[in-house]
Amino acid sequence: MPDIDLDEFIPHRDRMRLIDTVLEVNVEKAITESIVTAKWPLVEGDYVQSLIIIELVAQSASICVGWKKKIEDPSSEGGRGWLVGIKKATLAQEKIPLNSRIITRVTTDFSFDNYTGIFGTAETASKLIGEVYLQVMQSETDSVLYTDA
């Protein structure tokens, strides 16, 4: 298990931070673990809506893409990017019970400059519960300046 500062790679805080542990990471893939809690968004009673899988894949992608950027330039700030598109999402069940352990696996499908295609899966109890294909983009600099046109 790699020693990773999640704050560096996932900009989300409090209830929006869904990843608990990074099990494996390299420049082409990341495997993460999450435990569904009542503090998560999209919780209804004793379950969370499976739509949350898209966010799990996005946060895992942030770790993968951020790790690659950090390897290329150790002074960079890990996972700073934007979700550009959800090309495909297949959710195998409607609800995920609280306290479920979700393993999310993401792999880089392609990478061109700062644009990356990511394929991710989520499973619980060794059962596939979702597949997601995301398109993400990172800024060329760690801080982006916005100006009026």
PLY file of the C-alpha trace (Angstrom):
ply
format ascii 1.0
element vertex 149
property float x
property float y
property float z
element edge 148
property int vertex1
property int vertex2
end_header
0.00 0.00 0.00
1.59 3.29 -1.10
2.00 6.17 1.35
-0.13 8.88 -0.29
-1.37 12.19 1.04
-4.96 12.16 -0.22
-5.22 15.95 0.30
-2.61 16.40 -2.43
-4.39 14.25 -4.99
-8.08 14.71 -4.22
-9.21 18.32 -3.79
-12.50 17.25 -2.14
-13.00 17.60 1.60
-15.44 16.51 4.27
-18.38 14.49 2.96
-17.31 14.78 -0.69
-14.05 12.88 -0.07
-15.07 9.30 -0.81
-11.72 7.54 -1.12
-10.40 6.15 2.17
-7.30 4.26 1.04
-5.11 3.97 -2.03
-4.25 0.30 -2.40
-2.09 0.64 -5.51
-1.03 3.42 -7.88
1.29 3.90 -10.82
1.30 6.07 -13.95
-1.31 3.89 -15.69
-3.68 2.72 -12.95
-4.97 3.21 -9.43
-6.86 0.93 -7.08
-8.71 2.52 -4.19
-10.90 1.46 -1.30
-13.94 3.24 0.07
-16.38 2.39 2.84
-19.92 3.72 2.30
-20.96 5.88 5.26
-24.03 7.88 6.18
-22.08 11.12 5.63
-21.74 10.49 1.89
-23.82 12.49 -0.58
-26.72 10.63 -2.21
-27.43 8.61 0.96
-31.05 7.66 1.44
-31.80 5.71 4.60
-29.48 2.71 4.77
-28.01 2.89 1.26
-26.37 5.25 -1.23
-27.53 5.67 -4.83
-25.22 3.87 -7.26
-24.71 7.11 -9.21
-21.96 7.75 -6.63
-19.80 5.26 -8.57
-19.10 7.98 -11.14
-17.57 10.14 -8.39
-15.58 7.20 -7.02
-14.07 6.64 -10.47
-13.39 10.39 -10.85
-11.59 10.59 -7.51
-9.59 7.44 -8.29
-8.73 8.95 -11.69
-7.48 12.07 -9.90
-5.06 9.89 -7.98
-3.85 8.07 -11.11
-3.44 11.17 -13.29
-2.03 13.21 -10.41
0.49 10.49 -9.59
1.72 10.50 -13.20
2.06 14.27 -13.14
3.93 14.10 -9.81
6.35 11.51 -11.20
7.01 13.71 -14.25
7.40 16.87 -12.14
7.84 16.37 -8.37
7.11 20.06 -7.69
3.61 19.87 -9.21
0.43 19.74 -7.17
-0.96 16.21 -7.70
-4.60 15.91 -8.74
-5.79 19.21 -10.09
-8.02 18.74 -13.10
-11.50 18.85 -14.52
-13.96 16.16 -15.43
-14.70 16.93 -19.08
-17.13 14.17 -19.87
-18.76 10.93 -18.89
-18.52 8.96 -22.09
-20.25 5.89 -20.68
-21.58 4.70 -17.32
-23.14 1.32 -16.62
-24.49 0.86 -13.10
-25.37 -2.74 -12.22
-27.52 -2.00 -9.20
-29.60 0.91 -7.99
-28.49 0.99 -4.34
-25.32 0.27 -2.40
-25.84 -0.55 1.30
-24.14 1.51 4.01
-20.87 0.02 5.29
-20.18 -1.64 1.93
-16.50 -1.84 1.00
-16.05 -0.63 -2.58
-12.90 -1.32 -4.56
-12.47 1.06 -7.49
-9.99 0.33 -10.26
-9.07 2.89 -12.91
-6.76 2.57 -15.88
-5.57 5.11 -18.39
-7.06 4.31 -21.78
-5.18 7.08 -23.56
-3.37 10.28 -22.74
-2.70 13.14 -25.13
-1.07 16.27 -23.72
-3.30 17.16 -20.74
-6.33 15.20 -21.92
-6.84 11.65 -20.60
-9.39 8.90 -21.10
-9.98 6.82 -17.97
-11.82 3.51 -17.67
-12.97 2.56 -14.19
-14.78 -0.25 -12.45
-16.27 -0.51 -8.98
-16.97 -3.71 -7.12
-18.22 -4.74 -3.74
-17.83 -8.24 -2.31
-16.08 -9.19 -5.59
-19.22 -8.29 -7.54
-19.02 -5.72 -10.33
-21.40 -2.85 -9.53
-20.40 -0.33 -12.17
-18.23 0.59 -15.14
-17.47 4.19 -16.07
-15.51 5.79 -18.89
-14.42 9.37 -18.13
-12.61 12.08 -20.03
-10.49 14.38 -17.87
-8.30 17.38 -18.51
-5.58 19.02 -16.46
-4.43 22.60 -16.74
-0.92 23.13 -18.04
-0.12 24.99 -14.85
-1.17 24.18 -11.30
-2.92 27.50 -10.91
-5.28 28.85 -13.51
-5.88 32.55 -13.98
-9.27 33.72 -15.22
-9.52 37.02 -17.02
-12.40 38.94 -18.54
-12.44 38.91 -22.31
0 1
1 2
2 3
3 4
4 5
5 6
6 7
7 8
8 9
9 10
10 11
11 12
12 13
13 14
14 15
15 16
16 17
17 18
18 19
19 20
20 21
21 22
22 23
23 24
24 25
25 26
26 27
27 28
28 29
29 30
30 31
31 32
32 33
33 34
34 35
35 36
36 37
37 38
38 39
39 40
40 41
41 42
42 43
43 44
44 45
45 46
46 47
47 48
48 49
49 50
50 51
51 52
52 53
53 54
54 55
55 56
56 57
57 58
58 59
59 60
60 61
61 62
62 63
63 64
64 65
65 66
66 67
67 68
68 69
69 70
70 71
71 72
72 73
73 74
74 75
75 76
76 77
77 78
78 79
79 80
80 81
81 82
82 83
83 84
84 85
85 86
86 87
87 88
88 89
89 90
90 91
91 92
92 93
93 94
94 95
95 96
96 97
97 98
98 99
99 100
100 101
101 102
102 103
103 104
104 105
105 106
106 107
107 108
108 109
109 110
110 111
111 112
112 113
113 114
114 115
115 116
116 117
117 118
118 119
119 120
120 121
121 122
122 123
123 124
124 125
125 126
126 127
127 128
128 129
129 130
130 131
131 132
132 133
133 134
134 135
135 136
136 137
137 138
138 139
139 140
140 141
141 142
142 143
143 144
144 145
145 146
146 147
147 148
